[in-house]
Each structure stands twice: as C-alpha cells, then as structure tokens.
C-alpha cells in the first residue's frame, strides 16, 4: 500500500477568488479523499431577521453574494410575496427575468475568465472580462449599481427600463453574440483544454442524483432539470430548454455553461419581444404570516429560500440553501482518483461561490 500524505489546499489559492479549504489525502500524486472545511468567512446574515424587518431583509439577502446578488434578492422577495398573496405586475416579472439572465451572463463570463486564467490563457481571461464589463455597464445604466443593485422590493421592482434603453440593450446583446461565439470556440477547441478536461472528473447520472448536485453540474451528467421550467418570474411565458450533456466529465460541465451563455442571450431577446407595459410594483400592506419554499435557478444551480413569518415585521426564519453548498459533495466525488495537478481545474468546473455558501 502506497504511503498516504495529507496536503492542505486553500483557503487562499491563486486560482480561486474566494477562500475554500480542502485537506487532500494523496497516494503519490493521486487524490484518494478530499475533506472540506467550510465556514472560513461565515457572516451570520440569516440571523439578521431578528434585527431587520421583512422589507429591509431584501437588501440583506442581496448581500449574500456579489455575483448572484440580484437573484438572491428576487428569490427572497418571491417567497414573501407568496406568503402575502401579492400579485406582482407582469412588467415587473419581465424586468426581473431580464436582470436574472444578465446576472447569469456576467457570472458565466467571470467563471470562463477564471478558468482561462487557470490554464494560463491571459488574453482569453481579459477578453471574457471585457465582455462582462459591458454587461455591468448595462446593469449600472438600468439599476444604478454594478455589484449590489437594490431594485427588488416586495411587490415588484423599484426601477423601470425605458423603451429606448431596452432597445439599446437588445442591440448590444445581438452584437455580443458573434464575439462570444468566437471566444468560446477558441476555448473549447484548444488542445490544452481538451487534454486537461476531457475524461477527467467524471460524475455519473446516478452519482449526480444521489449526491444532490444542481445546475450545470447536474445537467452535464445527463439530468434534464432546470428550475426555470417551473415558470417563476416571467419564465412561464418564455421558451426555456435546459442545456444538457450526457458525458459527465469536466469538459461537459464547461460545454453546458458555455451553452447557457447563448441560451441567456436568446431568453433576453424573448423578454425584449414580449415585454408588457404597465406598472412595475403594487403597494403591500400588513405583515406576512405563514411559510414558503421558493426555488430559483441561479448561475450555479438551484437555490432554495425558506421564509417563515409570524405576522410581525420581523421574520421567524430565513434560510437559504445555495447551489455551491449543494454541489460540494459532488465536487468531492470528482476529486477522488484525480491527479493533484487537476484539483484547481476540477474545483473551477463547479464554479464555486464561497460567499454564497458561507452566509
């Protein structure tokens, strides 16, 4: 039996923008086990329901993560709206959907840049983030923010997008499609990428289901499941087909995310074509009483928001289960049997968001 060695990975690592800590048990250069340690930057945001009223908690929920901030705020709002039986205006639902897909685009482009940087492709990294900056510019023009947007509210949204601004956005996204196709084709066809990602980090369909994987991690293993198909926000009015691969390796996970970039562009086009007129919010009176589970499809997968209210301005409980937290068991499975040199790339193929995980 080969001698086993324990090598710490993280919490700081050049490949990762956020702290994740793993103890890697090695036999020579092969990983036989990975033991995670989470909680390094735990902030206790869910505890703030005791101090902030249910309207103020919208802004706390957004601060769970800077990358997924809009969807965190929307998920919380929709949970409270279901409890209070609030009928959100159609235009507000479409605006939320537009900002959701813009969030997915900028998140996936951030991931693509980080993965390119891990391969040493500095030019591809800069090109990916250059495109992401264009989306953040549109966020700033429509919401006033580039990281925290603060446009969600119980009952709708706080800001509208004028028709001329929406037309300008749609033209920019159309122009972005050709550049994005060239960028991603260069990445997927590259010899180094294929050598490092193909047939590495396998996750079978049965393993993905039993370990509770979500999002691209799940769909890359052949499971056709996307929470957007449930029809929350305005997705019920749009044509949404999950991007799926049956291969289950690291390359497949990259293919699924890159496919979702073009899917988001198509959904934004549909939103622009079907955007209704009317109000963007309705007044909400009283305090919530009851409980509700809200699910939404974040860039990394299914996020769950549980809200329990007691009829006062302060909630009893707000619990958030984020997609990275759900994907950690599946990630550990892919690490077993891999080489030490592949560990940073395997972690990046789940697109980890530790800020979301450590609420």
Secondary structure, DSSP 8 states (H G I E B T S, - for coil): ---EEEEEE-SSBTTBSS--EEEEEEETTEEEEEEEE--TT---GGGGGGTS-TTTHHHHHHTT-SSSHHHHHHHHHHHHHHHHT----HHHHHHHHHHHHHHHHHHHHHHHHHHHHHHT-HHHHHHHHHHHHHHHHHHHHHHS-SS----EETTEES----HHHHHHHHHHHHHHHHHHHHHHHHHHT-HHHHHHHTT-S---HHHHHHTT--THHHHTTT----GGGG-TTTGGGS-------SS-SHHHHHHHHHHHHHHHHHHHHHHHHH---S-SB----S--EEEEEEEEEETTEEEEEEEEEESSSS-SEEEEE-HHHHHHHHHHHHHTT-BGGGHHHHHHTTT--HHHH--
